[in-house]
């Protein structure tokens, strides 16, 4: 009997290279033929080969582009008809819509999608209506639906995107858990001194770190404003911004960019393939996002013993236990964010207590081996039930 043919589809390579790298290897090792599909990426073929998978490049635009989207859809239909997959699994909004349509047209029997956040919550007008309808179309066409957090599941049900009986969460949530070997304080014992020396940050300084896209919807504007307030009263506080700008998709205001450039205690280092080193060099993690599917980076920070200040929004309420592993504040509330950051920066005992609880929770609930293993078992259950 031949091995089942599985296909995992996302829009851009970064999702495979960061969030799903370990999961790919886990699935590929489970006795299946795994194919990865996303837009072309320089390292994707090598990543697939290392994981024991194959790679097919299908260009997909993240933004609405009717002509481009039609070509992407046609390419996916051809691929699905040629390979005749037993199961396709999509994540990210554009890949989810195109895959749902193509897999239905090609007659793929098992069509899965994992919702990882709803960009349309921050849109208005026709764009909001169209993006929301895209999620409803995914829910209507796919055979099995998942959310990467319990609060996101509740939100999708309340918004009538999907029925409760058709929407599940694998395990405790998150798209792929945390690689506890990679996010291990002992393995990163040199990072604190190395990163600080490289950036000119004193060994005794207190450091706040952000990891993610530097965009409006990640709360980067409020973070810079709150840090400016905090830093005015504390001479030994620094901010690390680890992640890329997205000027075409979600640009930061010019005033925010100017504030980053003008402040010598704000260190914008761009994208890093090793965000764990910057986390390990810091004292406090902050994610003031407007929306999340789950907020895996908050769990990664916790795995390194960092307390977290985040916003009380869908997804992050699953990743951060308010008062236990961190502090939650209202979204878009700069004064509240500044107060929470200042309070924790001034209270070393609280940082240690919250950080220790975050580390325990990461190990107990979000070990990548357990999360990815649960997904493999879900695949097997579905394949055996055909």
C-alpha positions in Angstrom: 0.0 0.0 0.0 1.4 3.4 -1.0 2.1 6.1 1.5 -0.6 8.8 1.8 0.1 11.9 -0.1 -0.2 15.1 1.9 0.2 18.7 0.8 0.8 21.7 3.1 0.1 25.2 1.6 1.0 28.6 2.9 1.3 31.9 1.1 4.9 32.9 1.7 8.1 31.0 2.5 8.6 32.7 5.9 5.7 30.8 7.4 7.5 27.5 6.6 10.9 28.8 7.5 9.9 30.1 10.9 6.6 28.8 12.3 6.3 25.4 10.6 9.9 24.2 10.2 9.8 21.6 13.0 6.3 20.6 12.2 7.2 19.8 8.6 10.0 17.4 9.7 7.6 15.7 12.2 4.9 15.1 9.5 7.4 14.0 6.8 8.8 11.4 9.2 5.4 9.9 9.8 5.4 7.7 6.8 3.7 10.1 4.3 4.7 11.7 1.1 4.7 15.4 2.0 4.7 18.3 -0.5 5.2 21.9 0.6 3.6 24.6 -1.5 4.1 28.4 -1.3 5.4 31.4 -3.3 9.0 30.9 -4.6 11.7 31.3 -1.9 15.4 31.0 -2.2 15.8 28.4 0.6 12.6 26.5 0.2 13.9 23.6 -1.9 16.7 23.0 0.6 14.3 23.3 3.6 12.0 20.7 2.0 14.9 18.3 1.2 16.3 18.5 4.8 12.8 17.7 6.1 12.2 14.8 3.8 9.5 16.6 1.8 9.3 17.9 -1.7 8.6 21.5 -2.8 6.4 23.1 -5.4 6.5 26.9 -6.0 3.2 28.6 -6.8 3.4 32.4 -6.7 0.7 33.8 -4.4 0.1 37.5 -3.7 -0.8 38.3 -0.1 -3.0 41.2 -1.1 -6.1 41.0 -3.4 -4.9 40.8 -7.0 -7.6 39.2 -9.3 -5.4 38.4 -12.3 -2.5 37.1 -10.1 -5.0 35.2 -7.9 -6.6 33.5 -11.0 -3.2 32.3 -12.2 -2.3 31.0 -8.7 -5.7 29.2 -8.5 -5.1 27.6 -11.9 -1.6 26.4 -10.9 -2.9 24.9 -7.7 -5.7 23.0 -9.6 -3.2 21.6 -12.0 -0.9 20.5 -9.2 -3.7 18.9 -7.2 -5.0 17.0 -10.2 -1.5 15.9 -11.2 -0.5 14.5 -7.8 -3.9 13.5 -6.5 -3.3 14.3 -2.9 -5.2 12.4 -0.2 -5.1 15.5 2.1 -4.3 19.2 1.7 -3.8 21.5 4.6 -3.6 25.3 4.3 -2.7 28.1 6.7 -2.7 31.9 6.2 -5.6 33.7 4.6 -4.7 33.9 0.8 -3.4 30.3 0.7 -6.5 29.2 2.6 -8.9 30.6 0.0 -7.0 29.5 -3.1 -6.4 26.1 -1.6 -10.0 25.6 -0.6 -11.2 26.5 -4.2 -8.5 24.5 -6.0 -8.8 21.4 -3.8 -12.6 21.4 -4.2 -12.3 21.7 -8.0 -9.6 19.0 -8.1 -11.6 16.6 -6.0 -9.2 16.3 -3.0 -11.1 14.2 -0.4 -9.7 15.8 2.8 -9.4 19.6 2.8 -8.1 21.1 6.0 -7.5 24.7 7.0 -6.1 26.2 10.2 -7.2 29.8 10.9 -4.3 31.8 12.4 -5.8 35.2 12.8 -8.3 37.5 11.0 -6.7 40.5 9.3 -10.1 41.8 8.4 -10.8 42.8 12.0 -8.6 45.8 11.3 -10.1 46.6 7.9 -13.1 48.7 7.0 -15.6 49.0 4.1 -15.4 46.8 1.1 -12.0 45.3 2.0 -13.4 44.1 5.3 -16.4 42.6 3.7 -14.4 40.8 1.0 -11.8 39.4 3.5 -14.4 38.2 5.9 -16.3 36.5 3.1 -13.1 34.8 2.1 -12.9 33.2 5.5 -16.5 32.1 5.2 -15.8 30.6 1.8 -12.9 28.6 3.3 -15.2 27.3 6.0 -17.8 26.3 3.5 -15.5 24.5 1.1 -13.1 22.7 3.4 -14.0 19.4 5.1 -12.1 20.1 8.4 -11.5 23.4 10.1 -9.1 24.3 13.0 -8.3 27.4 15.0 -4.9 27.8 16.6 -6.4 29.1 19.9 -9.6 28.5 21.8 -10.4 32.2 21.9 -10.0 32.5 18.2 -12.4 29.5 17.8 -15.0 31.3 20.0 -14.5 34.5 17.9 -15.0 32.7 14.6 -18.2 31.0 15.9 -19.5 34.3 17.2 -18.8 36.0 13.9 -20.6 33.1 12.1 -17.6 32.2 10.0 -17.9 28.5 11.0 -20.3 26.4 13.0 -19.1 25.1 16.4 -19.4 21.5 15.3 -17.0 22.1 12.4 -14.2 24.0 14.2 -11.7 22.4 16.4 -8.4 23.2 18.3 -5.6 20.7 18.3 -4.4 20.2 21.9 -3.9 23.4 23.9 -3.5 25.5 20.8 -0.7 27.3 18.8 0.1 26.4 15.3 3.3 24.4 16.1 4.2 24.8 19.7 7.7 25.8 20.9 11.0 24.0 20.1 12.2 23.7 23.7 15.7 22.6 22.5 16.0 25.8 20.6 14.4 28.1 23.2 16.5 26.8 26.0 18.1 29.2 28.5 21.0 26.9 29.1 21.8 26.5 25.4 21.7 30.3 25.1 23.9 31.2 28.1 26.2 33.3 25.9 23.6 35.3 24.1 23.0 37.9 26.8 26.6 39.1 26.8 27.2 38.7 23.1 24.1 40.5 21.8 24.4 43.3 24.4 28.1 43.8 23.5 27.3 43.9 19.8 24.5 46.5 20.2 26.4 48.6 22.8 24.0 47.8 25.7 25.4 47.8 29.2 25.3 44.4 31.0 23.2 45.9 33.8 20.7 47.6 31.6 17.0 46.5 31.5 15.9 45.5 28.0 12.4 45.2 26.5 12.2 43.1 23.4 9.7 42.8 20.6 9.8 40.0 18.0 7.5 40.2 14.9 6.6 42.3 11.9 7.1 46.0 12.6 3.6 47.0 11.6 0.7 49.0 12.9 -1.4 45.9 13.6 1.4 44.5 15.8 1.2 47.6 17.9 4.6 48.9 17.0 3.5 52.5 17.1 2.1 52.2 20.7 5.2 50.2 21.8 7.6 53.0 20.6 5.4 55.7 22.2 5.2 53.7 25.5 8.9 53.0 25.5 9.6 56.7 25.0 7.5 57.5 28.1 9.2 54.8 30.1 12.7 55.7 29.0 12.2 59.3 29.9 12.2 58.3 33.6 14.8 55.5 33.4 18.2 56.0 31.9 19.2 52.4 31.7 16.3 51.0 29.7 16.6 49.8 26.1 14.2 48.5 23.4 15.0 45.7 20.9 12.9 45.6 17.8 13.5 42.3 16.0 11.6 41.9 12.7 11.0 43.4 9.3 9.1 46.5 8.3 6.3 46.0 5.8 6.0 49.4 4.1 3.8 48.2 1.2 1.4 46.2 3.3 1.1 47.9 6.7 3.5 50.8 7.0 4.3 52.5 10.3 3.6 56.3 10.6 6.6 58.5 9.7 6.6 59.8 13.3 7.2 56.3 14.6 10.0 55.6 12.2 11.6 58.9 13.1 11.3 58.1 16.8 13.1 54.8 16.2 15.8 56.4 14.2 16.4 59.3 16.7 16.5 57.3 19.9 19.9 55.6 20.6 18.3 53.3 23.1 15.9 51.8 20.5 17.7 49.1 18.5 15.9 48.0 15.3 17.8 45.0 14.0 15.5 43.8 11.3 14.6 40.2 10.6 16.7 37.6 12.4 16.7 33.8 11.8 17.8 33.5 15.5 15.2 35.6 17.4 15.9 33.4 20.5 19.3 35.1 21.0 17.6 38.5 21.3 15.0 37.1 23.6 17.7 35.6 25.8 19.5 38.9 25.9 16.4 40.7 27.3 14.5 41.1 30.5 10.9 41.6 29.3 9.0 40.7 26.2 6.3 42.9 24.8 3.6 42.2 22.1 1.0 45.0 22.0 -0.8 43.5 19.0 -4.3 44.5 17.7 -5.0 40.9 16.7 -3.5 37.5 16.9 -4.4 33.9 16.1 -2.5 32.7 19.1 0.8 34.6 19.6 3.4 31.8 19.6 6.3 34.2 20.2 4.8 35.0 23.6 5.2 31.3 24.5 8.7 31.3 23.1 9.6 34.2 25.3 8.1 32.3 28.2 10.2 29.3 27.4 13.2 31.5 28.0 11.9 32.7 31.3 10.8 36.2 30.2 7.6 37.8 31.6 5.3 39.1 28.9 3.4 42.4 28.5 0.7 41.9 25.8 -2.7 43.1 24.8 -6.0 41.6 25.8 -7.0 40.4 22.4 -8.1 37.2 20.8 -5.2 34.7 20.7 -3.0 36.5 23.2 -5.4 35.7 26.0 -4.5 32.1 25.4 -0.8 32.7 25.1 -0.5 34.9 28.2 -2.1 34.2 31.6 -2.7 37.6 33.1 -1.1 38.0 36.4 0.6 34.6 36.2 2.9 34.6 33.2 2.6 38.3 32.3 0.3 41.3 32.1 -2.5 42.1 29.6 -3.5 45.6 28.8 -6.1 47.0 26.4 -5.1 47.2 22.7 -4.1 50.6 21.4 -3.8 52.1 24.9 -0.3 53.7 25.1 -0.6 55.0 28.7 -1.7 51.6 30.0 1.1 49.9 28.1 3.7 52.4 29.5 2.5 51.8 33.0 2.7 48.0 32.7 6.1 48.1 31.2 7.4 50.6 33.8 6.0 48.6 36.7 7.6 45.4 35.6 10.9 47.0 34.7 11.0 48.4 38.3 10.1 45.0 39.9 12.8 42.4 39.5 10.9 39.9 41.8 7.8 40.2 39.7 9.8 39.6 36.5 11.4 36.5 38.0 8.0 35.1 39.2 6.2 35.7 36.0 9.1 34.4 33.9 9.4 31.2 35.9 5.6 30.6 35.5 5.9 31.2 31.7 8.7 28.7 31.4 6.7 26.0 33.3 3.7 26.6 31.1 5.6 26.4 27.9 7.0 23.1 29.0 3.8 21.7 30.3 1.4 22.7 27.5 3.2 23.9 24.3 6.2 21.6 23.7 6.5 21.4 19.9 7.0 17.6 20.0 3.6 17.2 21.7 1.8 19.8 19.5 3.2 18.4 16.3 2.6 14.8 17.4 -1.1 15.7 18.0 -1.4 17.0 14.5 0.1 13.8 13.1 -2.4 11.8 15.0 -5.2 14.0 13.6 -4.0 13.4 10.1 -3.9 9.6 10.7 -7.4 9.7 12.2 -8.8 11.5 9.1 -6.9 9.3 6.6 -8.1 6.1 8.3 -11.7 7.3 8.4 -12.0 8.0 4.7 
